[in-house]
Amino acid sequence: MDYLQLVPSSHLLSLLIFLPMVAALPLLGMPDRHAKGYGVLVAFVELCLTLWLWALFDPTQASMQFEEVGYLGFLESYGISYHVGVDGISLFLLVLSALVIFLCVLYVRAHQQAMITALLLVEGMLMGVFSALNLIFFYVFWEVSLLPVLYMIGRFGVGRRLYSGLKFFLYTFVASLFMLLGILYCGYVYASVAGGWSFDLYSLTQVILPEHARLWVALAFFVGIAVKIPIVPFHSWLPHAYGNAPIVGSVVLAALLSKMGTYALLRFFMPLFPDILLSFSEPLCVLALLMVIYAGWLACAQHEMKRLVAYSSMSHMGVALVGIYAFNTTGVAGALFTMISHGLVSSALFLLIGVLVSRQGSSKISAFKGLAHCMPTYATFFMIVALANVGLPLTSAFVGEFLSLLGFFAHAPVLAFVAGITIILSAIYMLTLYKRVFFGAPQKRLLGDLSWGQKGVLGALIATIIFFGIYPKPLLNPIETSAQALVQNAKARLSVSP
């Protein structure tokens, strides 16, 4: 077949993937005065489609839903096909991506045509990453998603923006090449057993890699994933990229791109290498705990708000990792919930910092003092989000981190208490930041409070954070169903490993 044939008749996932990328093309020649309205419309339609997907999704089913399989001519003989699907693990990452990109498009004020084009492109690529079930297609979306972010950092960033963008790109691109080698080897092993190539996840989980190569292939996957999250010691690109990116670039990095790594750990690494995950559980947990404590400690020492939030994000993603390494339903469900919650909280924090950057041209902590006197609404919003970042009960962060630590406690009780240090460290750096920026004598140059548009964008994020902190059931039910199936399938694969 020389053309793409999709089955079944519903193509909702394909629409989610390709709509924003195709819709971004007319923006290339569009003036700024028209780009904003057009971009908002496209991003809103995409958000509505993801919410429709959620409404149609059956939370009682653990299997893939809305699957589409297509064949691309001669590529079929090499095992490369178009295969997408969604379950409780990927569903809310699609919704999170659509929501964050929509709010970023609303937030953009400068360079609207170029920034909105990049945002729509990265949105479509993220939809592909979080729904692809063929590892080659997943890898293509995984790599190409770097380009719009590199563009945003290199063109619209601050400080050493070219250095920061290239360091981010080279680190993640080179590390992903190792993962590509692992993917190709998995396909080769399948071909040697089945007589034909396949890079489909379902097919690859049916074969066992040779014992002498399994650890090296798993390591190749892990390097690509570790740099993307990032895990210590693969994190040196993080402060430069987060700190020198434009605000919406920092939002995309923290809220969405970092989730690609933890998602790949769940979607591909755990089903393909459950024995490696279990055999190396202790060193992996130590790396995650080092990530929690080291990044939290660095956050306490920062003098610049964007870098503080960058290290804070790294610390909280460490909590998600220990939930995954717990290898039980509670821990995995908590990790997924933490990923969603962190996406919301980190988006709100960076957008709040962006308000100050747009007015003062700096995000240094020392540049601000006494803002509670002249920006009371802003101070209130910032306090709510800061407490959510700490993990205050009745916020979504509390639900995710509590479940992650609870699952990890069943796996390693002593280490779970060590992981809980993230709560103490986050309270230290967030409350210290709040005290230095909002209390004390006000500045001579008073800053105006939030505009109605800014209140709307930030209010939507805060309302979502609080809603799912009080009533997490709409997220937890589908997540737990798929997490249970994922863990059970991985443990069943353990029983047949040599």
NUGU-121300 format. One record per residue (C-alpha): residue in one letter; x, y, z. Coordinates in steps of 0.001 Angstrom, whole numbers, padded with zeros to 6 digits, always signed. Last residue first. Example, Ala and Ser with C-alpha at 12.3 -4.5 7.8 and 13.67 -1.06 7.14 Angstrom:
residues 2
s+013670-001060+007140 a+012300-004500+007800 
//
This chain:
residues 498
p+015546-015979+031615 s+012515-013703+031582 v+009164-015526+031583 s+008146-014658+035161 l+009321-011069+034765 r+006878-010592+031878 a+004029-011266+034291 k+005456-008592+036593 a+005449-006072+033730 n+001893-007037+032770 q+000696-006609+036357 v+002428-003237+036726 l+000937-001869+033500 a-002533-003255+034248 q-002542-001619+037685 a-001315+001671+036236 s-004070+001584+033583 t-006862+001233+036145 e-005159+003600+038597 i-004866+006380+036001 p-008468+006024+034799 n-009803+006328+038378 l-007240+008864+039614 l-007991+011663+037190 p-011747+012040+037687 k-011263+011007+041368 p-008912+013836+042356 y-011597+015943+044088 i-010070+018383+046569 g-006583+018567+045071 f-008066+018166+041606 f-010152+021284+042133 i-007335+023234+043800 i-004846+022803+040956 t-007556+023355+038320 a-008694+026595+039986 i-005080+027763+040184 l-004490+027100+036488 a-007691+028858+035409 g-006948+031786+037738 l-003516+032201+036175 v-004935+032586+032662 g-007932+034687+033745 k-005979+036909+036126 q-003449+037565+033381 g-006228+038641+031023 w-007798+040856+033676 s-004481+042596+034265 l-002423+041763+037331 d-001330+044520+039692 g+000682+047604+038797 l+004285+047948+039928 l+005452+050623+042346 r+008804+052285+041734 k+010016+053281+045191 q+009911+049647+046168 p+007759+048537+049061 a+009216+048147+052561 g+009277+044522+053610 f+007311+041528+052354 f+006554+040260+048847 v+009875+039330+047243 r+012042+038311+050203 k+009263+036584+052160 y+007946+034721+049122 l+011376+033427+048177 t+011993+032254+051735 l+008592+030538+051701 m+009402+028761+048436 y+012985+027805+049340 i+012293+026420+052799 a+008916+024806+052067 s+010426+023042+049056 l+013247+021718+051225 i+010907+020362+053872 i+008557+018703+051374 t+011499+017300+049379 i+012713+015675+052598 g+009936+013121+052073 a+012313+011183+049812 v+014415+010387+052893 f+011326+009057+054664 a+010614+006868+051627 l+014193+005568+051771 v+013471+004008+055144 p+010204+002358+054051 a+011503+000854+050776 h+008835-000791+048578 a+005695-000171+050628 f+007062+003309+051418 f+007537+003917+047675 g+003805+003452+047108 l+003030+005860+049932 l+005663+008303+048660 s+004115+008378+045193 l+000594+008526+046637 f+001481+011476+048882 e+003327+013208+046044 g+000355+013000+043698 v-002350+013991+046170 f-000327+016810+047751 a+000529+018334+044368 s-003176+018529+043450 t-003872+020992+046254 l-006176+020315+049203 p-003187+019408+051376 l-000111+021612+050808 g+002535+020041+048578 v+005233+022746+048684 n+004464+023583+045063 a+000810+024016+046016 l+001914+026419+048753 a+003839+028453+046176 v+000822+028401+043823 i-001480+029783+046523 m+001105+032356+047634 f+001695+033560+044066 f-002018+034075+043469 t-002365+036088+046667 a+000709+038217+045922 y-000572+038905+042395 t-003899+040018+043821 p-002141+042263+046372 m+000241+043899+043871 c+001260+047260+045383 h+001724+046350+049054 a+002333+042610+048497 l+005239+043559+046230 g+007374+044534+049220 k+010683+043795+047546 f+011903+042970+044072 a+015219+043196+042211 s+016980+041037+044834 i+015052+037970+043678 k+016448+038257+040170 s+013739+037734+037543 s+014593+040795+035501 g+013113+043102+032874 q+010981+044884+035475 r+007541+044752+033894 s+007777+041766+031557 v+010030+039921+034017 l+007534+040449+036841 v+004639+038977+034871 g+006906+036190+033649 i+007482+035093+037239 l+003755+034436+037515 l+003831+032534+034211 f+006766+030450+035488 l+004983+029586+038718 a+001648+028793+037035 s+003260+026469+034511 s+005254+024767+037292 v+002035+024130+039222 l+000028+022737+036299 g+002759+020475+034927 h+003633+019411+038456 s+000060+018267+038966 i+000053+016135+035828 m+003425+014554+036573 t+002494+014059+040225 f-000687+012220+039165 l+001408+009929+036992 a+003875+009285+039819 g+001040+008653+042268 a-000498+006093+039911 v+002906+004404+039572 g+003422+004355+043349 t-000055+003070+044161 t+000025+000402+041456 n+003369-001074+042485 f+006876-001001+041036 a+008207+001378+043705 y+010574+002621+040989 i+007714+004560+039409 g+006863+006305+042684 v+010561+007000+043244 l+010600+008678+039839 a+007638+010936+040588 v+009441+012172+043706 g+012498+012946+041573 m+010214+015007+039339 h+009673+017205+042378 s+013385+017912+042732 m+013832+018717+039042 s+010914+021116+039134 s+012405+022866+042175 y+015695+023165+040304 a+013928+024987+037477 v+011775+027010+039902 l+014931+028383+041532 r+016469+028988+038127 k+013499+031110+037107 m+013538+033027+040396 e+017181+034116+040424 h+019260+034198+043594 q+019402+030417+044003 a+020779+028653+047082 c+017537+026992+048248 a+016962+025661+044736 l+020396+024006+044871 w+019328+022132+048018 g+016115+020990+046354 a+018074+019804+043306 y+020479+017830+045504 i+017757+016387+047744 v+015252+015158+045143 m+017841+014249+042482 l+019905+012367+045029 l+016724+010528+045977 a+016144+009614+042320 l+019756+008468+041885 v+019504+006384+045076 c+016252+004851+043824 l+017950+003853+040566 p+020863+002360+042509 e+018442+000299+044633 s+016057-000812+041877 f+018776-002193+039650 s+017402-005730+039544 l+013776-004547+039492 l+014108-002046+036645 i+016390-004443+034783 d+013829-007256+035145 p+010998-004982+034007 f+012864-004145+030792 l+010392-003935+027887 p+007173-003136+029789 m+008930-000778+032252 f+011076+000987+029660 f+008358+001648+027078 r+005254+003351+028493 l+006434+003990+032036 l+009984+005234+031445 a+008829+006925+028250 y+006284+008893+030314 t+008969+009880+032822 g+011084+011244+029983 m+008309+012976+028067 k+007177+014625+031295 s+010255+016890+031224 l+009019+018203+027875 l+005610+019232+029222 a+005450+021410+032343 a+009105+022292+032821 l+010251+022723+029218 v+006962+024135+027898 v+006750+026631+030771 s+010378+027664+030340 g+009704+028329+026662 v+006597+030328+027612 i+008810+032495+029816 p+011556+033024+027269 a+014462+030625+027800 n+017583+031772+029644 g+016913+030251+033074 y+015201+027057+031934 a+017813+026257+029281 h+020838+027298+031344 p+019656+025734+034603 l+018725+022442+032838 w+021728+021715+030604 s+023739+020352+033549 h+021109+017711+034328 f+022606+014380+033262 p+024170+013681+036699 v+021451+013602+038107 i+018219+012818+036258 p+016704+015210+033701 i+013821+014341+032701 k+015182+014422+029116 v+018733+013417+030011 a+017523+010369+031931 i+015239+009131+029134 g+017915+008987+026457 v+020372+007445+028916 f+017775+004901+030078 f+017055+003564+026604 a+020763+002901+025958 l+021094+001387+029443 a+018223-000998+028695 v+020003-002066+025501 w+023226-002608+027434 l+021497-004636+030155 r+019681-006843+027637 a+022729-007619+025512 h+024302-010648+027266 e+020888-011982+028290 p+019558-012037+024758 l+016360-009958+024450 i+013080-011666+025250 v+010291-011376+022692 q+006565-010696+023093 t+007054-007183+024491 l+008495-006156+021122 s+005286-007024+019281 y+002957-004952+021470 l+005362-002025+021372 d+005434-002011+017570 f+008918-001794+016140 s+008460-004781+013855 w+010706-006536+011371 g+009950-009967+009931 g+011082-013540+010520 a+009567-013778+013982 v+012687-014573+015994 s+015451-012813+014052 a+013053-009977+013197 y+012186-009465+016872 v+015880-009314+017752 y+016450-006743+015010 g+013545-004601+016208 c+014955-004581+019745 y+018360-003644+018305 l+016844-000735+016400 i+015141+000578+019544 g+018363+000361+021555 l+020277+002222+018848 l+017543+004879+018864 m+017905+005210+022638 f+021597+005891+022210 l+020695+008545+019628 s+018414+010081+022255 a+021430+010995+024374 v+022936+012873+021407 f+019719+014834+020809 t+019044+015632+024469 y+022511+016952+025247 l+022926+018630+021860 f+019588+020450+021999 f+019864+021712+025571 k+023453+022837+025015 l+022450+024488+021738 g+019631+026423+023375 s+021693+027546+026346 y+024641+028651+024210 l+022326+030528+021858 r+020481+032150+024794 r+023503+033371+026688 g+021466+036113+028356 v+017812+036097+027330 g+015694+033879+025125 f+013738+034899+022035 r+015792+033501+019172 g+017807+030649+020633 i+015335+029658+023348 m+012240+029706+021150 y+014023+028032+018250 l+015437+025273+020457 v+011905+024712+021774 p+010537+024441+018224 l+013347+021994+017302 l+013292+019641+020293 s+009872+018214+019375 v+011548+016674+016305 e+013414+014191+018494 w+010510+012688+020462 f+008142+012832+017479 v+010606+010779+015419 y+011351+008448+018352 f+007662+007709+018896 f+007268+006941+015214 i+010182+004526+015472 l+008811+003034+018702 n+005366+002274+017300 l+002842+002923+020055 a+002620+006697+019569 s+000090+008492+021826 f+002138+010683+024181 v+004895+011454+021680 g+002438+012275+018894 m+000458+014690+021049 l+003790+016217+022034 m+004604+016749+018365 g+001293+018475+017754 e+001860+020805+020698 v+005452+021540+019672 l+004222+022849+016336 l+001461+024912+017920 l+003892+026532+020366 a+006480+027294+017672 t+003888+029019+015475 i+002579+030900+018515 m+006061+032209+019270 a+006803+033306+015714 q+003515+035144+015116 q+003279+036611+018618 h+006720+038161+018831 a+005672+039787+022137 r+002429+039314+024114 v+002056+035562+024616 y-000252+034675+027541 l-003223+033426+025502 v-000890+031191+023488 c+000651+029953+026748 l-002817+029195+028145 f-003682+027107+025083 i-000290+025345+025203 v-000802+024441+028874 l-004336+023119+028328 a-003489+021061+025228 s-000414+019528+026827 l-002278+018721+030057 v-005096+017036+028119 l-002623+014904+026174 l-000744+014088+029387 f-004136+013231+030849 l-004775+010480+028336 s-001288+008937+028319 i-001310+006673+031371 g-005093+006211+031411 d-004975+004760+027910 v-004413+006177+024425 g-003588+004771+021038 v-001351+005371+018038 h+000143+003100+015396 y+001566+004437+012132 s+003829+001728+010855 i+007542+001032+010651 g+008279-002699+010810 y+010781-002623+007962 s+008338-004258+005519 e+005787-001610+006462 l+008162+001124+005313 f+007433+000080+001692 g+003977+001681+001832 l+003199+003569+005011 y+000714+001418+006867 g-001813+002722+009352 v-003124+001639+012727 e-005412+003774+014863 e-006320+002977+018446 f-009026+005078+020109 q-008585+003011+023303 m-005688+001008+024665 s-006491-001515+027380 a-007144-000723+031041 q-010880-000236+030589 t-012950+001148+033474 p-012130+004770+032640 d-013901+004583+029248 f-012759+007614+027239 l-015459+009506+025351 a-015385+012491+027725 w-011571+012488+027772 l-011442+012520+023973 w-013941+015394+024000 l-011654+017224+026425 t-008776+016600+024016 l-010878+017949+021124 c-011860+021042+023123 l-008200+021768+023860 e-007328+021453+020169 v-010171+023825+019239 f-008886+026297+021842 a-005313+026055+020507 v-006557+026744+016962 l-008706+029704+018058 v-005972+031184+020259 g-003503+030920+017389 y-005847+032701+014976 g-006548+035503+017430 k-002851+035986+018191 a-001639+035714+014602 h-003865+038474+013221 r-002084+041513+014681 d+001243+039677+014547 p+001228+039487+010746 m+000656+036100+009035 g+003130+034570+006616 l+004341+031666+008749 l+001028+031518+010614 p-000581+029665+007707 l+001667+026647+008539 a+000735+026383+012234 a-002671+024882+011392 v-000930+021854+009894 m+001059+021258+013088 p-001916+022024+015351 l-004260+019666+013463 f-001765+016814+012973 i-001609+015161+016376 l-005099+015870+017708 l-006676+014927+014372 s-004717+011689+014345 l-006027+010952+017841 l-009618+011596+016779 h-009478+009421+013699 s-012607+007333+014231 s-013181+004974+011309 p-010859+002259+012657 v-008469+001978+010923 l-006177+004276+008953 q-004788+003655+005524 l-001804+005798+004617 y-000872+005481+000976 d+001438+003364-001081 m+000000+000000+000000 
//
